[in-house]
Amino acid sequence: MEKSRRSFLKIISNILGGTLAAGILAPIIGLIIHPWLKETVYGTEDFIGIGKLDDFPVGIPKKVTVTSSKMDAWNIFEGLVMGSVWVIRQKDDSLKVFSTNCPHLGCGIDWINDVSRFLCPCHEGVFDVNGKTISGPAPRDMYSYRTKVENNTVFIDYKNIT
Amino acid sequence: MANKIYEWIDNRTGLNKLLKTALDEPVHGGARWTYIFGSGLIFLFMLQAITGIVMASFYSPSSTTAWGSVYYIQEQTSFGWFVRGVHHFGSSAMMILAIVHFFQVFIYGAYKKPRELNWITGVFLLIFLMGFGLTGYLLPWDQKGYWATQVATNIMGTIPVIGEYIKVLHQGGSDYGNFTLTRFFTLHVFILPISLVFFLFVHVALFRKHGVTPHWKISEKLLKERVDPFWPDQVFKDIVFAMILYAILAGWVFWKGGAELQAPADPASNYLARPEWYFLFLFQLLKYCQGNLLIVGTVIIPMIGLIFLFVLPFIDRTPSNSPSKRIPFFATISSGMAGAIALTVLAMHHDAHDIHIIHQREDAEIQAARAVILAKKGIHPEGGMSIFLNDPIYLGEKIFKQNCNGCHKLKGIGGDNAPDFTNFGSREWLFGLLKNPKDKKYFGESGVMSPVKLPEESLRDITEFLLSQSGNLLNTSTDSLERGKELTLKGNCAICHPIGDKNAIKIAPNLTDYLSEEWLKEFIKNPDDKKFYGTKNKMPGYEGKLSANELDALVKYLISLSNDHLLVSECVLHEKRLTVSENSQQTCNKLLNSFDLKMQESVKNVGAVSFLTPSIHFGILTEKYLFASK
């Protein structure tokens, strides 16, 4: 009798103890996995403004520094330099925006006005004004960004490079 | 398979024997519900350890990041508020249970030879527990923790000769700063837990050695006859108690909505500090020990109490455990406890009736709520307080207190010469004004306007219409508004008050755009303008006395005094990350549309935020436009 009472108590104790542990651990685990549930570090803008349309000359690439703000958990960091881009305003006011990094090994690409060509100084990659590879080791054309213009301000989709 | 692994491990570690020793301890006299308190404390300590460790993985101990990280745990994670709540209220639960355990041990006489060291290690554990409470209170770096802990460190400073050195050592410097937090954090998560675990180990080992101290009426015979194994007989009771404790604690956390987080610590504010409830008796004691006597309250009385506890097992040498044989000791402990309870009650009673404390608590709550709203936009690296630096309401409140509060009473504080601004601009406020402008709360005897003698329903309609003029009234009812419009324009109001033409002049203030930001600004600048009070004016004008920014901040603050209005600057924060309640969302959208044109003008003028998309620039704009372009 005493023995079966104790076995029963053991089972009940285990069940209760397990329930208690589960009740405690559920919210704890929910908190631990927070970074799976929510982004903790992110840029605050999808499209980043890079200047007024009027400030870009037609047909001539202009190098622009891209700044944006970043949320890092509770902090916001404003005016961070994300990188830079080449912006070319077309005659019809549409825009082409290229990464300044060479598609070969990522060196900084320069614009050589005399010959109207982009030149990567590292391995002499040459690209035309539309970013098309003309010569050199680059496996593809220059990287570009989607753009949009609102209220005379130029925005680029800096997250998605194409 | 599992058995084989277990066997393998057991062969090499003797795990089985260890478990048997731990679990098969005989409980003489039988397992009892009265023995659950010690194990309940161990359970709560484990709960504190688990919740604490998880929070430590989010927490950042520095004066610029502490508040932000706690805010993040509280507001941005799914379970953070609950885990933090369990940890926060868990400390109170431990304190209560520790007191119960203490009294049980005392009443049962369980401190007597040969258990003196059980008792002494227990007293140490109680001191550590208070240390946890004290150090943990500061870590969020909010107003309450910051100011309450100041009191504690200042008490350290009153210890003769070495006080100042001890204080500097704890603070990590002569004033509060980064090192105060790193040191309190180190104490809270390393030094105190390690010390507590060590003493707990000794405490439990000694308890095992000497066994339970049964009730004094249980006979020796029964003690020898009835022996239950610790597992499962006593463990079952302990688990049930642990479950009850956790259920109460979780229920309490839900009921309270988690632990409080006040606004970030502001060293420049004059906050009335109050410690956690279990330190209130010491706090109250200090009120009676002033000047040269201070040391009596801070050091001497607490020391006497502690020394008494430490020597109790040596001075109480009566062989019997029966309370009736230990009356002097019962009297001492009971009077000490009664004193502590009385002091606690006095402190609570005083605070509950002190109007300054009540208002401060209200203000602290409002400020805390505001801090959370502002922090959602992200906290600048300068630290928690930076959220207020660009906040018009915060600045506006300061301006109000400096310039307006002398005549306009607010929440019971301030002068009586002008209308009371409690709930200024709310439906209730304006309704009251219409009903009786000569009420002491409004214009008093100097009021020229006579009460509007209409049924209450109609007064409410007029209120609705007049307040809707501001363009930011929440939850407007179109029907009531239309009726109010009719009553106002065709009734007696329009005889004295011009409505509809901004520049029209009659004998009473022009109510076109009444209580809108622009109306308020114009009014505050020149209340004696003919379109306002004209020659009947008594209020000083502030044109030239307040800068455009200050005026703007003041007006925003005034609008924020009622719950019936929506502040433009709160409309749109980062659209993706933030949710505004549905009601205000609708008003926001309306506002956005109507203000969009104005705002685009501002963008052109300022150019500060021109890169933001139109949908998000609005909220940031109002702040930046007004405060970045100083």
Interface residues (C-beta under 8 A of the other chain):
Chain A: R6 L9 K10 I12 S13 L16 G17 T19 L20 G23 I24 P27 I28 G30 L31 I32 H34 L37 K38 T44 E45 F47 I48 G49 I50 G51 K52 S69 M71 A73 W74 N75 I76 F77 E78 E150 N151 T153 F155
Chain B: L47 I50 T51 V54 M55 S57 F58 T65 G68 S69 Y71 Y72 I73 Q76 T77 S78 F79 G80 F82 V83 V86 P229 W231 P232 D233 V235 F236 I239 V240 A242 M243 Y246 A250 A375 K377 G378 I379 H380 P381 H574 R577 Q600 V603 S610 F611 L612 T613 P614 I616
